[in-house]
Amino acid sequence: MKIFAAALLLLTLVSIPSNAETTRRYYIAAEEVTWDYAPSGMDLLYNRVVPQPWGANTKWPKSRFIEYTDSTFSTRKPQPEWLGILGPMIRAEVGDTIVVEFWNRTHMWHSIHPHGLRYDKASEGAYYIPNTSGRVPPGGRYTYRWFADEGSGPGKDDSSSVVWWYHGHANESPETNAGLLGPIIITAKGKARPDGSPKDVDRELVALFMIFDQLNGKNAGLFHTINGYIFGNLPGLIMKQGERVRWYLLAMGNERDLHTPHWHGKTVEYRNHHTDVVELLPASMVTVDMLADNPGTWLFHCQVSDHMESGMMAVYTIYQPETCHSPLQFLSADPWQTPGKLPVIVKNTGTKPIQSMIVTYDLLMSPYYRRRPFDNSWNLSKPIQPGQSETFEMPGWLPAYADKVAGLVLFPKKITYSDGSTYQPADENECFSVFWRDKDHPHIEVLPPLQVEMNED
């Protein structure tokens, strides 16, 4: 009997998988929003207003997939700003189960249909005869269960993770054109972090190339976008020098959506060869890797000529971590508290008394639109002892558009000590400090490209 019990125990232990299956839960709602294809109002690549015919109206009603933290659907889960119009990244490791609790908060029927994953009919999220599954009426809720099997994960020539689509499929074409689409990222077994992201990658970026049609084919309503943005308005494609970056490239749409993403400044590795252009057809899903070793701000765009001319362009930035040796620290600046006034508190963090300083500033009209006024320099002559702080009222502060400023960027341009010696940063953008109208705005590692005012107007 003891031998039998021991054998049964051994059999039980052997049958238990070494890595227990993980169930990953997502809470996603379809919601109606107003989407702005160019929220800065500018073509940020050429420092001009958005050209016609698209500049006439860049705001349109759309629908999006929005992620929440739990089944109450009361707290939105933050997502990277560069995802743009895309829904949240759904992640899994091969062997995992994905459970999506879906709430249709729009006035139309919608669903969520996944590519690449294994599912039964109840979780297909598509509407057609003879079976209908997962089609959700306005206000309705539904739970999808998908499985990331071996066929969902990377193949022998793939990277350690691959990207798939999910999108609405109750009436697929209008739903994807409305904006109901997002990425699924599956990582190979044993190669994922606890959150499902690949261990061998420092940063992941998703880029959708798609022409959204707002006016039934009229040119003024054809928005040639990357992640729902045109003419350089896509924010946040930022990486640190030396990082291993994985790009997930997607396309959707119709016969117009033949795209060729192209990177300036770098090549990528795609299925064991190097390239700087990738081909995408509608519903394509491509994964490439980049070593971010060439610092700079570089163009990222579709190489199809009329798509470029229509705004399917963005920039990405490889930055070097800042090494600031300035003896001046900006502690606070709030131009919004009292209109027309700008008190700035600065501290001498060095070892020598400061006699005077020249401070320059830029304006962030949005987190991705930096504007330099024609006259952006202040000369300040109040002495500051080491370790001491002083408040300065910046002279002449009264931009006509101050109410539209989202953030203020301050730079130490030149510091003169009491002994006559001076300090100047090696680079004009070195040692910057940003103060936001929204006090909870996250810190930014690198400033967006600069737009310079050429005259006082």
C-alpha positions as CSV (number, residue, x, y, z in Angstrom):
1,M,0.0,0.0,0.0
2,K,2.9,2.4,0.9
3,I,4.6,1.6,-2.4
4,F,1.3,2.3,-4.3
5,A,0.8,5.6,-2.4
6,A,4.4,6.7,-3.1
7,A,4.0,5.8,-6.8
8,L,0.7,7.8,-6.9
9,L,2.3,10.8,-5.3
10,L,5.3,10.6,-7.8
11,L,2.8,10.4,-10.7
12,T,0.9,13.4,-9.4
13,L,4.1,15.5,-9.0
14,V,5.3,14.6,-12.5
15,S,1.9,15.6,-14.0
16,I,2.1,19.1,-12.6
17,P,3.6,21.5,-15.1
18,S,6.8,23.2,-14.1
19,N,5.3,26.6,-14.8
20,A,1.7,26.9,-13.8
21,E,-0.5,28.5,-16.4
22,T,-1.1,32.2,-16.0
23,T,-4.5,33.9,-16.6
24,R,-4.1,37.5,-17.6
25,R,-7.2,39.7,-17.2
26,Y,-8.1,42.8,-19.1
27,Y,-11.0,45.2,-18.6
28,I,-11.7,47.0,-21.9
29,A,-14.5,49.3,-22.9
30,A,-15.5,50.6,-26.3
31,E,-16.2,54.3,-25.9
32,E,-17.1,57.2,-28.2
33,V,-14.5,60.1,-28.2
34,T,-13.5,63.1,-30.2
35,W,-10.2,62.5,-31.8
36,D,-7.8,65.2,-33.0
37,Y,-5.4,64.0,-35.7
38,A,-3.2,67.1,-35.1
39,P,-3.7,68.3,-31.6
40,S,-0.9,70.9,-31.9
41,G,-2.7,72.5,-34.9
42,M,0.7,72.5,-36.6
43,D,2.8,70.5,-39.0
44,L,5.5,69.9,-36.5
45,L,8.0,68.7,-39.1
46,Y,8.0,72.0,-41.1
47,N,6.9,74.5,-38.4
48,R,3.7,75.5,-40.3
49,V,0.0,75.1,-39.8
50,V,-1.5,71.8,-40.9
51,P,-1.8,72.2,-44.7
52,Q,-5.1,72.1,-46.5
53,P,-7.3,70.3,-47.1
54,W,-6.7,68.4,-43.8
55,G,-6.1,71.6,-41.7
56,A,-9.8,72.7,-42.1
57,N,-10.9,70.1,-39.5
58,T,-8.7,67.7,-37.6
59,K,-11.2,66.8,-34.9
60,W,-13.7,64.0,-35.6
61,P,-15.9,61.6,-33.7
62,K,-14.3,58.2,-33.2
63,S,-14.6,55.1,-31.1
64,R,-11.7,53.6,-29.1
65,F,-10.9,50.7,-26.9
66,I,-10.1,52.0,-23.4
67,E,-8.5,49.9,-20.6
68,Y,-9.6,50.0,-17.0
69,T,-8.0,48.7,-13.8
70,D,-10.9,46.4,-12.8
71,S,-14.4,45.2,-13.4
72,T,-16.0,48.4,-12.0
73,F,-14.7,50.3,-15.1
74,S,-14.2,53.4,-13.0
75,T,-10.5,54.0,-13.2
76,R,-8.7,54.2,-16.5
77,K,-5.4,52.4,-16.8
78,P,-2.6,54.7,-18.1
79,Q,-1.2,53.8,-21.4
80,P,1.8,55.2,-23.3
81,E,1.0,58.4,-25.2
82,W,2.6,57.1,-28.3
83,L,-0.1,54.4,-28.6
84,G,-2.4,57.2,-29.8
85,I,-5.7,56.0,-31.1
86,L,-4.8,52.3,-30.5
87,G,-6.3,50.3,-27.7
88,P,-4.2,48.9,-24.9
89,M,-1.5,46.3,-25.4
90,I,-2.8,42.9,-24.6
91,R,0.1,40.7,-23.5
92,A,0.6,37.0,-22.9
93,E,3.4,34.4,-22.7
94,V,2.9,31.2,-24.7
95,G,0.8,28.9,-22.5
96,D,-1.2,31.7,-20.9
97,T,-5.0,32.3,-21.0
98,I,-6.3,35.8,-21.7
99,V,-9.6,36.9,-20.3
100,V,-11.1,40.1,-21.6
101,E,-14.1,41.6,-19.8
102,F,-15.7,43.9,-22.5
103,W,-18.2,46.7,-21.9
104,N,-19.7,48.3,-25.0
105,R,-20.4,51.9,-23.9
106,T,-21.2,53.1,-27.4
107,H,-24.5,53.4,-29.2
108,M,-23.6,50.7,-31.8
109,W,-23.1,46.9,-31.7
110,H,-19.4,46.0,-31.3
111,S,-17.1,43.1,-30.5
112,I,-13.5,42.2,-30.0
113,H,-11.9,39.7,-32.4
114,P,-8.3,38.5,-31.9
115,H,-5.8,37.4,-34.5
116,G,-3.4,34.6,-33.8
117,L,-4.8,33.3,-30.6
118,R,-6.8,30.1,-30.0
119,Y,-10.4,30.4,-29.1
120,D,-13.8,28.7,-29.3
121,K,-16.8,30.0,-31.1
122,A,-18.1,31.8,-28.0
123,S,-15.0,34.0,-28.0
124,E,-14.5,34.6,-31.7
125,G,-16.0,38.0,-31.5
126,A,-17.3,38.0,-35.1
127,Y,-20.7,38.2,-36.7
128,Y,-21.6,36.0,-39.7
129,I,-23.8,33.1,-40.6
130,P,-24.1,30.3,-39.4
131,N,-22.7,31.4,-36.0
132,T,-22.7,34.6,-34.1
133,S,-20.5,35.0,-31.0
134,G,-19.4,37.8,-28.8
135,R,-21.4,40.5,-30.6
136,V,-22.3,43.0,-27.9
137,P,-25.3,45.5,-28.0
138,P,-25.0,49.1,-26.8
139,G,-24.5,49.0,-23.1
140,G,-23.9,45.3,-23.0
141,R,-21.0,43.3,-21.5
142,Y,-19.3,40.2,-22.6
143,T,-16.3,38.1,-21.5
144,Y,-13.9,36.6,-24.0
145,R,-11.4,33.8,-23.3
146,W,-8.4,33.3,-25.6
147,F,-5.5,31.0,-25.3
148,A,-1.9,31.7,-26.4
149,D,-0.9,28.3,-27.7
150,E,2.4,27.5,-29.6
151,G,0.8,28.7,-32.8
152,S,0.2,32.1,-31.2
153,G,3.9,32.6,-30.3
154,P,7.1,33.3,-32.3
155,G,8.1,30.9,-35.0
156,K,11.7,29.7,-35.6
157,D,12.7,32.8,-37.6
158,D,10.9,35.3,-35.3
159,S,12.1,37.4,-32.4
160,S,11.2,36.4,-28.8
161,S,7.8,38.2,-29.2
162,V,5.4,38.8,-32.0
163,V,2.5,41.1,-32.5
164,W,-1.1,40.3,-33.5
165,W,-4.2,42.4,-34.2
166,Y,-7.4,42.7,-32.2
167,H,-10.3,44.8,-33.5
168,G,-14.0,45.1,-33.7
169,H,-15.8,42.5,-35.9
170,A,-19.5,43.1,-35.4
171,N,-19.2,45.2,-38.6
172,E,-15.5,45.1,-39.2
173,S,-14.8,47.8,-41.7
174,P,-16.7,50.7,-40.1
175,E,-15.4,49.6,-36.7
176,T,-11.7,49.6,-37.6
177,N,-12.2,52.9,-39.4
178,A,-13.8,54.3,-36.3
179,G,-10.6,53.4,-34.3
180,L,-11.6,50.1,-32.6
181,L,-8.3,48.3,-32.9
182,G,-5.2,47.4,-30.9
183,P,-2.2,45.2,-30.5
184,I,-1.7,41.7,-28.9
185,I,1.9,40.9,-28.0
186,I,2.8,37.2,-27.4
187,T,6.2,36.3,-25.9
188,A,7.8,32.9,-26.3
189,K,7.6,30.4,-23.4
190,G,10.3,31.2,-20.8
191,K,11.3,34.5,-22.4
192,A,8.8,36.8,-20.7
193,R,8.9,39.0,-17.7
194,P,6.1,38.7,-15.1
195,D,4.1,41.3,-17.1
196,G,4.5,39.3,-20.3
197,S,7.0,41.6,-22.0
198,P,10.1,40.0,-23.6
199,K,13.2,39.8,-21.3
200,D,15.7,40.6,-24.1
201,V,14.2,44.0,-25.0
202,D,14.6,47.3,-23.2
203,R,11.8,49.2,-24.9
204,E,8.8,48.3,-27.1
205,L,7.0,50.6,-29.6
206,V,3.9,49.9,-31.7
207,A,3.2,51.8,-34.9
208,L,0.0,51.6,-36.9
209,F,0.1,52.9,-40.5
210,M,-3.5,53.6,-41.6
211,I,-5.6,56.0,-43.7
212,F,-8.7,56.9,-41.7
213,D,-11.6,57.9,-44.0
214,Q,-13.9,60.5,-42.5
215,L,-15.7,61.8,-45.6
216,N,-16.4,58.7,-47.7
217,G,-13.3,59.0,-49.8
218,K,-13.0,62.8,-50.2
219,N,-9.4,64.0,-49.8
220,A,-10.2,66.4,-47.0
221,G,-11.3,63.4,-44.9
222,L,-8.5,61.0,-45.7
223,F,-6.1,61.2,-42.7
224,H,-2.8,59.5,-43.4
225,T,-1.8,58.6,-39.9
226,I,0.7,56.8,-37.7
227,N,-1.2,55.8,-34.6
228,G,-3.9,58.3,-35.5
229,Y,-1.7,61.3,-35.9
230,I,-0.5,63.3,-38.9
231,F,2.3,65.7,-39.8
232,G,4.7,64.9,-36.9
233,N,2.0,65.1,-34.1
234,L,2.7,61.5,-32.9
235,P,4.4,62.0,-29.4
236,G,6.7,59.9,-27.3
237,L,8.8,57.8,-29.8
238,I,11.8,58.2,-27.5
239,M,14.6,55.8,-26.5
240,K,17.9,56.0,-24.6
241,Q,21.2,55.4,-26.4
242,G,22.2,51.8,-26.2
243,E,18.7,50.4,-25.6
244,R,17.4,47.3,-27.5
245,V,14.2,48.5,-29.0
246,R,11.5,46.3,-30.5
247,W,9.1,47.9,-33.0
248,Y,5.7,46.2,-33.7
249,L,4.5,47.5,-37.1
250,L,0.8,47.2,-38.1
251,A,-1.4,48.2,-41.0
252,M,-5.2,48.1,-41.5
253,G,-7.6,49.5,-44.1
254,N,-8.2,48.9,-47.8
255,E,-6.3,49.0,-51.1
256,R,-5.0,52.5,-50.3
257,D,-3.2,51.1,-47.2
258,L,-0.1,49.8,-48.9
259,H,2.7,51.2,-46.6
260,T,6.4,51.1,-46.4
261,P,7.6,52.3,-42.9
262,H,11.1,53.8,-43.2
263,W,13.5,54.9,-40.4
264,H,16.1,57.6,-41.0
265,G,19.3,57.3,-39.0
266,K,19.1,53.5,-38.2
267,T,18.5,50.1,-39.7
268,V,16.5,47.4,-38.1
269,E,16.8,43.6,-38.0
270,Y,13.9,41.7,-39.6
271,R,14.0,37.9,-39.8
272,N,17.8,37.7,-39.8
273,H,18.5,40.5,-42.3
274,H,19.0,44.2,-42.0
275,T,16.8,46.8,-43.6
276,D,15.5,50.4,-43.1
277,V,12.2,49.9,-45.0
278,V,9.4,47.3,-44.3
279,E,6.5,46.4,-46.5
280,L,2.9,46.4,-45.0
281,L,-0.4,45.3,-46.5
282,P,-3.8,45.8,-44.8
283,A,-3.9,43.7,-41.6
284,S,-0.2,43.1,-41.7
285,M,1.7,42.5,-38.4
286,V,5.5,42.8,-38.4
287,T,8.1,42.7,-35.6
288,V,11.6,44.2,-36.0
289,D,14.5,45.0,-33.7
290,M,16.7,48.1,-33.4
291,L,19.8,48.9,-31.4
292,A,19.4,52.6,-30.5
293,D,23.1,53.6,-30.9
294,N,22.8,56.7,-33.1
295,P,21.7,59.7,-31.0
296,G,19.5,62.3,-32.7
297,T,15.9,63.0,-33.7
298,W,15.1,61.1,-36.9
299,L,12.3,60.9,-39.4
300,F,10.0,57.9,-39.3
301,H,7.5,57.8,-42.1
302,C,5.8,55.9,-44.9
303,Q,7.9,55.9,-48.0
304,V,4.9,56.0,-50.4
305,S,5.1,59.5,-51.8
306,D,1.5,60.6,-51.6
307,H,1.3,59.2,-48.1
308,M,4.3,61.3,-47.0
309,E,2.8,64.4,-48.6
310,S,-0.5,63.8,-46.8
311,G,1.1,63.7,-43.4
312,M,2.1,60.0,-42.7
313,M,5.2,61.2,-40.9
314,A,6.6,61.3,-37.4
315,V,10.0,61.5,-35.6
316,Y,11.7,59.3,-33.2
317,T,14.5,60.3,-30.8
318,I,17.5,58.5,-29.5
319,Y,18.8,60.5,-26.6
320,Q,22.0,60.5,-24.5
321,P,21.3,60.5,-20.7
322,E,21.9,64.1,-19.5
323,T,25.0,64.9,-17.4
324,C,24.3,68.3,-15.9
325,H,27.0,70.2,-14.0
326,S,25.1,73.5,-13.6
327,P,25.5,75.2,-10.2
328,L,22.0,76.6,-10.7
329,Q,18.8,74.7,-9.8
330,F,15.3,76.0,-10.8
331,L,13.0,75.1,-7.9
332,S,9.7,76.5,-9.1
333,A,8.1,78.6,-11.8
334,D,4.4,79.2,-12.2
335,P,3.3,81.6,-15.0
336,W,-0.4,80.4,-14.6
337,Q,-1.0,81.4,-11.0
338,T,-1.0,85.2,-11.7
339,P,-1.5,86.1,-15.4
340,G,1.3,88.4,-16.6
341,K,3.7,87.6,-13.8
342,L,6.3,84.9,-13.6
343,P,8.1,84.4,-10.3
344,V,11.0,81.9,-10.5
345,I,12.8,80.5,-7.5
346,V,16.4,79.5,-8.1
347,K,19.0,77.9,-5.9
348,N,22.8,78.1,-5.9
349,T,23.9,74.5,-5.6
350,G,27.6,75.3,-6.2
351,T,30.4,76.3,-3.9
352,K,31.0,79.9,-5.1
353,P,28.7,83.0,-4.8
354,I,26.8,83.8,-8.0
355,Q,26.8,87.4,-9.0
356,S,24.5,87.3,-12.1
357,M,23.0,84.9,-14.6
358,I,21.4,84.7,-18.0
359,V,18.4,82.4,-18.2
360,T,16.6,81.4,-21.4
361,Y,13.2,79.7,-21.8
362,D,11.1,77.7,-24.2
363,L,7.3,77.1,-24.2
364,L,5.7,73.7,-24.4
365,M,2.4,74.3,-26.2
366,S,1.8,70.5,-25.7
367,P,4.1,67.7,-24.5
368,Y,5.4,67.3,-28.1
369,Y,5.3,70.9,-29.4
370,R,8.2,73.1,-28.2
371,R,8.2,76.7,-29.2
372,R,11.0,79.3,-28.7
373,P,9.8,82.9,-28.6
374,F,11.7,85.5,-30.6
375,D,13.1,87.1,-27.4
376,N,13.6,84.3,-24.8
377,S,16.5,85.5,-22.7
378,W,16.5,87.1,-19.2
379,N,19.4,88.9,-17.5
380,L,19.2,88.5,-13.7
381,S,21.7,90.3,-11.4
382,K,20.7,89.5,-7.9
383,P,23.5,87.7,-6.0
384,I,23.0,84.2,-4.6
385,Q,25.2,82.7,-1.9
386,P,26.1,79.0,-2.0
387,G,23.2,76.9,-0.8
388,Q,20.8,79.8,-0.8
389,S,17.7,80.4,-2.9
390,E,16.3,83.6,-4.4
391,T,13.0,84.6,-6.1
392,F,13.2,86.5,-9.4
393,E,10.3,88.2,-11.2
394,M,11.1,87.6,-14.8
395,P,10.9,90.9,-16.7
396,G,8.6,91.4,-19.7
397,W,6.7,88.1,-19.3
398,L,3.4,88.5,-21.1
399,P,3.1,86.2,-24.2
400,A,-0.1,86.8,-26.0
401,Y,-0.8,83.1,-26.0
402,A,0.2,82.4,-22.3
403,D,-3.2,80.8,-21.6
404,K,-2.3,78.1,-24.2
405,V,1.1,77.2,-22.7
406,A,1.2,73.7,-21.2
407,G,4.7,73.9,-19.9
408,L,7.6,76.2,-19.3
409,V,11.2,75.1,-20.0
410,L,14.1,77.0,-18.3
411,F,17.8,76.8,-19.1
412,P,20.9,78.3,-17.5
413,K,22.7,80.0,-20.4
414,K,25.5,81.8,-18.5
415,I,26.4,82.1,-14.8
416,T,28.9,84.7,-13.6
417,Y,30.5,84.3,-10.2
418,S,31.5,87.0,-7.8
419,D,35.2,86.3,-8.6
420,G,34.6,87.0,-12.3
421,S,34.7,83.3,-13.5
422,T,31.8,82.0,-15.5
423,Y,29.9,78.8,-16.2
424,Q,28.2,77.9,-19.5
425,P,26.5,74.6,-20.5
426,A,28.2,72.7,-23.2
427,D,24.9,72.4,-25.1
428,E,22.1,74.9,-25.2
429,N,19.5,72.2,-24.2
430,E,21.6,70.9,-21.3
431,C,20.3,71.1,-17.7
432,F,16.7,72.0,-18.6
433,S,13.9,72.1,-16.1
434,V,10.3,71.8,-17.0
435,F,7.3,73.2,-15.1
436,W,3.9,72.1,-16.2
437,R,0.5,73.8,-15.9
438,D,-0.7,70.3,-14.9
439,K,1.3,69.7,-11.7
440,D,0.8,65.9,-12.1
441,H,2.4,65.7,-15.5
442,P,5.1,63.0,-15.7
443,H,8.8,63.9,-16.0
444,I,10.2,63.9,-19.6
445,E,13.7,62.7,-20.3
446,V,14.2,64.6,-23.5
447,L,12.7,67.7,-25.0
448,P,10.6,67.6,-28.2
449,P,12.0,69.1,-31.4
450,L,12.2,72.9,-31.4
451,Q,10.0,75.3,-33.4
452,V,11.6,78.8,-33.5
453,E,9.7,82.1,-33.8
454,M,11.5,84.1,-36.5
455,N,10.1,87.5,-35.5
456,E,8.3,89.2,-32.7
457,D,4.9,88.5,-34.3
